[in-house]
Amino acid sequence: MKFARLIGLPERSPASVQELICLCRSLLSERGEISGVRFASEALGIYKALDAPSRVAFFDALACEFSPDPIAVGRAGDAYRSNPSTANLATLQDVVEPPRQELFRRLNMAAGGTAALIEMRRQLLRELPAHTEWMAIEADLEHLLSSWFNRGFLTLQRIDWSTSASVLEKLIQYEAVHQIHGWSDLQRRLQADRRCFAFFHPALPGEPIIFIEVALTRGMSDSVQPLVDPLSPISNPHEADCAMFYSITNCQDGLRGVPFGSFLIKKVAEDLGREFRGLKKFATISPIPGFRAWLSKSVGQLEPSQGRKKWDALLRILESGTLTAETSEELEPACAYYLTGAKRGKEPIDPVERFHLRNGARLDRINLLADTSPNGIRSAAGMMVNYVYELSDLERNHESYTKRFKISLSHHIEWLANRSVFAAGVSGARVTCPGISVPVG
């Protein structure tokens, strides 16, 4: 108990946490590389062995004991305000940086340090809703990991049937969009008319960071089932005019939000364009994961005069698992409005859409009965979206979206959205603007 007070922890902190914090402080004060590696290895070994309550105590200590000193920050800020010299700026930058950022850098010296810090962030993200006081810790880790996993450190590799079995097994394990049902299913996804690419990082050898699956097709696909059917016929890839990105999977939950997915899509599109000169279009067939949940909530806000009874009946049809072309057509304008008018702040509420719009893609087409799997019906009433990547327009679309929250979209989706009862019934606003860049902020 006296030891806990001595190092600034609550008296009931587990002995393992007390020892870990002591090691972390020693690591920050240590200047020798050899002893630093030893302290880092010991600290990570103790961290990995912590049970859930002990991890809570450790994260609490990181939040309290390894944050910037407010008095020192105030003094440095006052000094820079009165005299904005280079020396005062350097002092301010030094005291503003949380000591835990340097702690994480030094923990990274240990063998397996990067993987351990990614796992630490994964655990933080999982517990963050119940511990908002840890947000600063998570932000520090995201800042560092974004630097360590920038495009310059990543290597792109094509995955094919000759790739090591350990990597192929990881594809089956990690695939998060369209489940891979064993080796024969995976083998079909690696045939001549398919491509799979992954980013790797030297700190995680043999461990894919993110991977993308591509089908080389004639025309833009309006359904995902033929693309993931292990019994589908193999076509000649040199006759394809379209590359369909049908699955993008981030393999590391602890790297969520680190923006390397956009680099992957652009790099793969460029490489495929060089390999197959006949490719004219690069597009996705993408899920709409939040549509059904949003629809159920929005129907509850409709008035009887807005057709509430009809919408309640449509929801009952969906809940029964029955899906017809007629039902899908009824839902299509609502889906268009969800993609253009349902917001999280100034951005679309749909996470997949945000990802592609930030990358510079165009919201091009809604496809009915595109994913009739149980998950596809449950999450999006069987609908999927084509996002088109016009390489010449990516930078312009990206700038328009990130600076002014303008969505690049087709005239048809704009027309559908304006037909939806939800355009006026839920938000009181309609999506209107000439051209394909429609302000929705």
C-alpha positions as CSV (number, residue, x, y, z in Angstrom):
1,M,0.0,0.0,0.0
2,K,2.8,2.4,0.8
3,F,4.5,1.5,-2.5
4,A,1.2,2.4,-4.4
5,R,1.1,5.8,-2.7
6,L,4.7,6.4,-3.4
7,I,4.2,6.0,-7.2
8,G,0.9,7.9,-7.2
9,L,-1.6,5.0,-7.6
10,P,-4.7,4.3,-5.6
11,E,-3.9,2.1,-2.6
12,R,-6.0,-0.8,-3.9
13,S,-4.2,-1.0,-7.2
14,P,-3.1,-4.6,-8.0
15,A,0.6,-5.3,-7.4
16,S,1.1,-6.1,-11.0
17,V,-0.2,-2.6,-12.0
18,Q,2.0,-1.0,-9.4
19,E,5.0,-2.9,-10.8
20,L,4.0,-2.0,-14.4
21,I,3.7,1.8,-13.7
22,C,7.0,1.7,-11.9
23,L,8.6,0.1,-14.9
24,C,7.0,2.7,-17.2
25,R,8.5,5.5,-15.2
26,S,11.9,3.8,-15.2
27,L,11.6,3.4,-19.0
28,L,10.9,7.1,-19.4
29,S,13.9,8.1,-17.3
30,E,16.2,5.6,-18.9
31,R,18.7,6.9,-21.5
32,G,20.5,3.6,-22.4
33,E,19.2,1.7,-25.3
34,I,20.0,-1.8,-24.0
35,S,18.4,-1.2,-20.6
36,G,15.5,0.6,-22.3
37,V,14.7,-2.5,-24.4
38,R,14.9,-4.6,-21.3
39,F,12.5,-2.3,-19.4
40,A,10.1,-2.2,-22.4
41,S,10.1,-6.0,-22.7
42,E,9.4,-6.5,-19.0
43,A,6.6,-3.8,-19.1
44,L,4.9,-5.4,-22.1
45,G,5.2,-8.8,-20.6
46,I,3.4,-7.6,-17.4
47,Y,0.8,-5.7,-19.5
48,K,-0.1,-8.8,-21.6
49,A,-0.7,-10.8,-18.4
50,L,-3.1,-8.2,-16.8
51,D,-6.7,-9.3,-16.2
52,A,-9.6,-7.0,-17.1
53,P,-9.8,-5.1,-13.8
54,S,-6.0,-4.6,-13.7
55,R,-6.1,-3.2,-17.3
56,V,-8.7,-0.7,-16.2
57,A,-6.4,0.4,-13.3
58,F,-3.5,0.7,-15.7
59,F,-5.4,2.8,-18.2
60,D,-6.7,5.0,-15.4
61,A,-3.0,5.5,-14.4
62,L,-2.0,6.3,-18.0
63,A,-4.8,8.9,-18.1
64,C,-3.9,10.6,-14.8
65,E,-0.2,10.1,-14.4
66,F,1.2,10.4,-17.9
67,S,-0.7,13.5,-19.1
68,P,0.8,17.0,-19.7
69,D,1.4,19.1,-16.6
70,P,-1.3,21.8,-16.8
71,I,0.9,24.3,-14.8
72,A,3.9,23.8,-17.1
73,V,1.6,24.1,-20.2
74,G,0.2,27.3,-18.9
75,R,3.6,28.8,-18.1
76,A,5.0,27.8,-21.6
77,G,1.9,29.2,-23.3
78,D,2.2,32.5,-21.5
79,A,5.9,32.7,-22.3
80,Y,5.2,32.0,-26.0
81,R,2.3,34.5,-26.1
82,S,4.5,37.3,-24.7
83,N,7.5,36.3,-26.8
84,P,6.8,34.0,-29.8
85,S,10.4,33.0,-30.2
86,T,11.6,29.7,-31.6
87,A,12.9,28.6,-28.2
88,N,9.6,29.3,-26.5
89,L,7.7,27.5,-29.2
90,A,10.0,24.5,-28.7
91,T,9.4,24.5,-25.0
92,L,5.6,24.8,-25.5
93,Q,5.6,21.9,-27.9
94,D,7.7,19.8,-25.5
95,V,5.4,20.3,-22.5
96,V,2.2,19.9,-24.5
97,E,3.1,16.4,-25.7
98,P,1.8,13.9,-23.2
99,P,4.6,11.8,-21.6
100,R,2.7,8.7,-22.5
101,Q,3.4,9.3,-26.2
102,E,7.1,9.0,-25.4
103,L,6.3,6.0,-23.3
104,F,4.6,4.3,-26.2
105,R,7.6,5.1,-28.4
106,R,9.9,3.4,-25.9
107,L,7.6,0.4,-25.4
108,N,7.8,0.0,-29.2
109,M,11.6,-0.8,-28.8
110,A,10.7,-4.2,-27.4
111,A,10.4,-7.2,-29.8
112,G,6.7,-7.4,-30.8
113,G,6.2,-3.9,-29.4
114,T,4.2,-2.6,-32.4
115,A,1.8,-5.6,-32.2
116,A,1.4,-5.1,-28.5
117,L,0.5,-1.4,-28.9
118,I,-2.0,-2.2,-31.7
119,E,-3.6,-4.7,-29.3
120,M,-3.6,-2.1,-26.5
121,R,-5.5,0.3,-28.8
122,R,-8.0,-2.4,-29.7
123,Q,-8.7,-3.0,-26.1
124,L,-9.1,0.8,-25.5
125,L,-11.5,1.2,-28.4
126,R,-13.6,-1.7,-27.1
127,E,-13.9,-0.1,-23.6
128,L,-14.0,3.5,-24.6
129,P,-17.8,3.9,-24.5
130,A,-17.7,3.1,-20.7
131,H,-14.5,5.0,-20.1
132,T,-14.5,8.3,-22.0
133,E,-11.7,9.5,-19.8
134,W,-9.4,7.3,-21.8
135,M,-10.1,9.1,-25.1
136,A,-6.8,11.0,-24.8
137,I,-4.8,7.7,-24.5
138,E,-6.6,6.3,-27.6
139,A,-5.9,9.5,-29.5
140,D,-2.2,9.4,-28.6
141,L,-2.0,5.8,-29.9
142,E,-3.8,6.7,-33.1
143,H,-1.4,9.6,-33.7
144,L,1.6,7.4,-33.3
145,L,0.2,4.4,-35.3
146,S,-0.8,6.7,-38.1
147,S,2.8,7.8,-38.4
148,W,4.2,4.3,-38.1
149,F,1.7,2.9,-40.7
150,N,1.9,5.7,-43.3
151,R,2.1,4.7,-47.0
152,G,5.9,4.9,-47.0
153,F,6.3,1.9,-44.7
154,L,3.7,-0.3,-46.3
155,T,4.4,-2.8,-49.1
156,L,1.7,-4.0,-51.5
157,Q,1.7,-7.7,-52.3
158,R,-0.6,-9.7,-54.6
159,I,-2.0,-12.8,-52.8
160,D,-2.4,-15.9,-55.0
161,W,-2.5,-19.6,-54.5
162,S,1.3,-19.8,-54.2
163,T,1.3,-17.4,-51.2
164,S,2.3,-19.0,-47.9
165,A,-0.5,-21.1,-46.3
166,S,-0.2,-19.0,-43.1
167,V,-1.2,-15.8,-44.9
168,L,-4.0,-17.6,-46.8
169,E,-5.4,-18.9,-43.5
170,K,-5.4,-15.3,-42.2
171,L,-7.5,-14.2,-45.2
172,I,-10.1,-16.8,-44.3
173,Q,-10.0,-15.8,-40.7
174,Y,-10.1,-12.0,-41.2
175,E,-12.6,-11.7,-44.2
176,A,-15.3,-9.4,-42.7
177,V,-17.5,-8.6,-45.7
178,H,-18.3,-11.9,-47.5
179,Q,-17.3,-14.9,-45.5
180,I,-14.8,-17.3,-47.1
181,H,-16.2,-20.9,-46.6
182,G,-13.0,-22.9,-46.6
183,W,-10.1,-23.5,-49.0
184,S,-12.1,-24.2,-52.2
185,D,-14.0,-21.0,-51.7
186,L,-10.7,-19.1,-51.2
187,Q,-9.1,-20.8,-54.3
188,R,-12.0,-19.5,-56.5
189,R,-11.3,-16.0,-55.3
190,L,-7.7,-16.3,-56.4
191,Q,-8.4,-17.6,-59.9
192,A,-7.3,-15.8,-63.2
193,D,-10.4,-13.5,-63.3
194,R,-9.9,-12.5,-59.6
195,R,-7.3,-10.6,-57.8
196,C,-6.4,-10.1,-54.1
197,F,-3.9,-7.6,-52.8
198,A,-2.8,-6.8,-49.3
199,F,-0.7,-4.2,-47.5
200,F,2.1,-5.5,-45.2
201,H,4.3,-3.7,-42.7
202,P,7.8,-4.7,-41.6
203,A,6.9,-4.6,-37.9
204,L,4.2,-7.3,-38.5
205,P,5.9,-9.9,-40.7
206,G,3.5,-12.3,-42.4
207,E,0.5,-10.4,-41.0
208,P,-1.8,-8.6,-43.6
209,I,-2.8,-5.1,-42.5
210,I,-5.7,-4.7,-45.0
211,F,-6.6,-6.6,-48.1
212,I,-8.9,-6.1,-51.1
213,E,-10.6,-8.6,-53.4
214,V,-11.3,-7.7,-57.0
215,A,-13.3,-9.4,-59.8
216,L,-12.5,-8.7,-63.4
217,T,-15.8,-8.5,-65.2
218,R,-17.6,-7.4,-68.4
219,G,-19.7,-4.5,-67.3
220,M,-20.3,-3.1,-63.8
221,S,-21.7,-5.8,-61.5
222,D,-25.2,-5.2,-59.9
223,S,-25.0,-8.3,-57.6
224,V,-22.4,-9.7,-55.3
225,Q,-23.6,-13.3,-55.4
226,P,-22.0,-14.2,-58.7
227,L,-18.7,-12.7,-57.6
228,V,-18.4,-14.8,-54.4
229,D,-20.0,-18.0,-55.8
230,P,-17.2,-20.7,-55.6
231,L,-18.9,-22.5,-58.6
232,S,-19.0,-19.6,-60.9
233,P,-17.3,-20.1,-64.3
234,I,-13.8,-18.6,-64.7
235,S,-13.7,-16.0,-67.4
236,N,-10.8,-14.6,-69.5
237,P,-9.5,-11.6,-67.5
238,H,-8.2,-9.9,-70.7
239,E,-11.7,-9.6,-71.9
240,A,-12.8,-7.7,-68.8
241,D,-13.6,-4.0,-69.0
242,C,-14.4,-3.4,-65.3
243,A,-12.6,-4.1,-62.1
244,M,-15.1,-4.6,-59.2
245,F,-13.8,-4.2,-55.7
246,Y,-16.2,-6.4,-53.8
247,S,-14.5,-6.8,-50.4
248,I,-12.1,-4.6,-48.4
249,T,-11.1,-5.9,-45.0
250,N,-9.1,-4.2,-42.3
251,C,-7.4,-7.1,-40.5
252,Q,-6.3,-5.2,-37.4
253,D,-9.0,-3.7,-35.1
254,G,-6.3,-1.7,-33.3
255,L,-5.6,0.2,-36.5
256,R,-9.2,1.3,-37.0
257,G,-9.3,4.8,-38.4
258,V,-5.7,4.8,-39.7
259,P,-6.2,5.9,-43.3
260,F,-4.4,3.4,-45.5
261,G,-7.5,2.0,-47.2
262,S,-7.6,4.8,-49.7
263,F,-3.9,4.2,-50.7
264,L,-4.7,0.5,-51.3
265,I,-7.6,1.2,-53.7
266,K,-5.8,3.8,-55.7
267,K,-2.6,1.7,-55.9
268,V,-4.5,-1.5,-56.9
269,A,-6.5,0.4,-59.6
270,E,-3.3,1.8,-61.1
271,D,-1.6,-1.6,-61.1
272,L,-4.6,-3.3,-62.7
273,G,-4.8,-0.6,-65.3
274,R,-1.2,-1.3,-66.3
275,E,-1.8,-5.0,-66.4
276,F,-5.1,-5.0,-68.3
277,R,-5.3,-2.2,-70.8
278,G,-8.9,-3.0,-71.5
279,L,-10.2,-1.9,-68.1
280,K,-12.3,1.2,-68.5
281,K,-14.0,1.3,-65.1
282,F,-13.1,0.8,-61.5
283,A,-16.0,0.4,-59.1
284,T,-17.2,-1.3,-55.9
285,I,-20.2,-3.4,-55.0
286,S,-20.6,-2.2,-51.5
287,P,-22.8,-3.0,-48.5
288,I,-25.1,-0.5,-46.8
289,P,-24.7,-1.7,-43.2
290,G,-26.9,0.7,-41.4
291,F,-29.8,1.2,-43.7
292,R,-32.3,-1.3,-42.1
293,A,-31.7,0.1,-38.6
294,W,-32.1,3.7,-39.8
295,L,-35.3,2.8,-41.8
296,S,-37.0,1.2,-38.8
297,K,-36.2,4.3,-36.7
298,S,-37.3,6.7,-39.4
299,V,-40.6,4.9,-40.1
300,G,-41.5,5.4,-36.5
301,Q,-41.3,9.2,-37.0
302,L,-43.7,9.3,-39.9
303,E,-47.2,10.7,-39.6
304,P,-50.2,8.6,-40.8
305,S,-50.7,11.1,-43.7
306,Q,-47.2,10.2,-44.9
307,G,-48.1,6.6,-45.4
308,R,-47.1,5.3,-42.1
309,K,-49.3,2.2,-42.4
310,K,-47.7,1.2,-45.7
311,W,-44.2,1.5,-44.3
312,D,-45.1,-0.5,-41.2
313,A,-46.3,-3.3,-43.6
314,L,-43.0,-3.1,-45.6
315,L,-41.0,-3.5,-42.4
316,R,-43.1,-6.5,-41.4
317,I,-42.3,-8.1,-44.8
318,L,-38.6,-7.4,-44.2
319,E,-38.7,-8.9,-40.7
320,S,-40.2,-12.0,-42.1
321,G,-37.2,-12.5,-44.3
322,T,-39.2,-12.3,-47.5
323,L,-37.9,-10.0,-50.2
324,T,-39.3,-9.4,-53.7
325,A,-38.4,-7.0,-56.5
326,E,-41.6,-5.0,-55.8
327,T,-40.7,-4.5,-52.2
328,S,-37.1,-3.5,-53.2
329,E,-38.4,-0.9,-55.6
330,E,-40.6,0.6,-52.9
331,L,-37.5,0.9,-50.6
332,E,-35.1,2.3,-53.2
333,P,-36.0,6.0,-52.8
334,A,-35.7,5.6,-49.0
335,C,-32.2,4.1,-49.5
336,A,-31.2,6.9,-51.8
337,Y,-32.3,9.4,-49.1
338,Y,-30.4,7.4,-46.4
339,L,-27.2,7.7,-48.5
340,T,-27.6,11.5,-49.2
341,G,-29.6,12.9,-46.4
342,A,-29.1,10.9,-43.2
343,K,-26.2,12.5,-41.4
344,R,-23.7,12.1,-38.6
345,G,-22.8,15.7,-38.1
346,K,-22.1,17.0,-41.6
347,E,-21.1,13.6,-43.0
348,P,-23.3,10.7,-44.2
349,I,-24.3,8.3,-41.4
350,D,-23.2,5.3,-43.4
351,P,-19.6,4.3,-42.5
352,V,-18.9,2.5,-45.8
353,E,-20.1,5.6,-47.7
354,R,-17.9,7.9,-45.7
355,F,-14.9,5.7,-46.5
356,H,-15.4,5.8,-50.2
357,L,-16.4,9.5,-50.5
358,R,-13.3,10.4,-48.6
359,N,-11.3,8.4,-51.1
360,G,-12.8,10.5,-54.0
361,A,-15.3,7.9,-55.3
362,R,-18.7,8.8,-56.9
363,L,-22.0,7.4,-55.4
364,D,-23.2,5.9,-58.7
365,R,-26.0,3.3,-58.4
366,I,-28.2,1.5,-56.0
367,N,-28.7,-2.2,-56.8
368,L,-31.8,-4.1,-55.8
369,L,-31.6,-7.7,-54.7
370,A,-27.8,-7.4,-54.9
371,D,-27.1,-9.3,-51.7
372,T,-29.8,-11.8,-50.8
373,S,-27.8,-13.5,-48.1
374,P,-29.4,-13.4,-44.6
375,N,-26.9,-10.7,-43.6
376,G,-27.6,-8.7,-46.7
377,I,-31.3,-8.7,-46.1
378,R,-31.0,-8.1,-42.4
379,S,-28.6,-5.0,-42.8
380,A,-29.8,-3.4,-46.0
381,A,-32.9,-5.1,-47.4
382,G,-30.7,-6.8,-50.0
383,M,-29.5,-3.6,-51.5
384,M,-25.9,-2.7,-52.4
385,V,-24.2,0.4,-53.9
386,N,-21.8,0.9,-56.7
387,Y,-19.1,3.5,-55.9
388,V,-17.2,4.4,-59.0
389,Y,-13.5,5.4,-58.9
390,E,-12.7,7.6,-61.9
391,L,-9.0,8.1,-61.4
392,S,-9.0,11.5,-63.1
393,D,-11.7,12.8,-60.7
394,L,-10.5,11.3,-57.4
395,E,-8.5,14.4,-56.2
396,R,-11.3,16.8,-57.1
397,N,-14.0,14.7,-55.4
398,H,-11.9,14.2,-52.4
399,E,-11.3,17.9,-52.0
400,S,-15.0,18.7,-52.5
401,Y,-16.0,16.2,-49.9
402,T,-13.4,16.8,-47.2
403,K,-13.6,20.6,-47.4
404,R,-17.3,21.3,-48.2
405,F,-18.9,17.9,-47.5
406,K,-20.2,17.7,-51.1
407,I,-21.1,14.2,-52.3
408,S,-20.3,13.3,-55.8
409,L,-23.3,11.3,-57.0
410,S,-25.3,10.4,-60.1
411,H,-28.4,12.3,-61.2
412,H,-30.4,9.1,-60.8
413,I,-29.6,8.8,-57.1
414,E,-30.4,12.5,-56.6
415,W,-33.7,12.0,-58.3
416,L,-34.5,9.0,-56.2
417,A,-33.6,10.8,-53.0
418,N,-35.9,13.7,-53.8
419,R,-38.8,11.2,-54.4
420,S,-38.5,9.8,-50.9
421,V,-41.1,10.6,-48.2
422,F,-38.2,10.8,-45.8
423,A,-36.7,13.8,-47.6
424,A,-39.5,15.9,-46.1
425,G,-40.9,13.6,-43.5
426,V,-37.9,13.1,-41.3
427,S,-35.5,16.0,-41.7
428,G,-37.7,18.6,-43.5
429,A,-34.9,19.0,-46.1
430,R,-34.4,17.9,-49.6
431,V,-31.3,17.2,-51.6
432,T,-31.1,19.7,-54.4
433,C,-28.3,21.0,-56.5
434,P,-27.4,21.0,-60.2
435,G,-24.8,18.7,-61.4
436,I,-23.4,15.6,-59.7
437,S,-21.9,17.3,-56.7
438,V,-24.7,17.8,-54.2
439,P,-24.1,19.7,-50.9
440,V,-25.6,17.8,-48.1
441,G,-23.9,19.5,-45.1
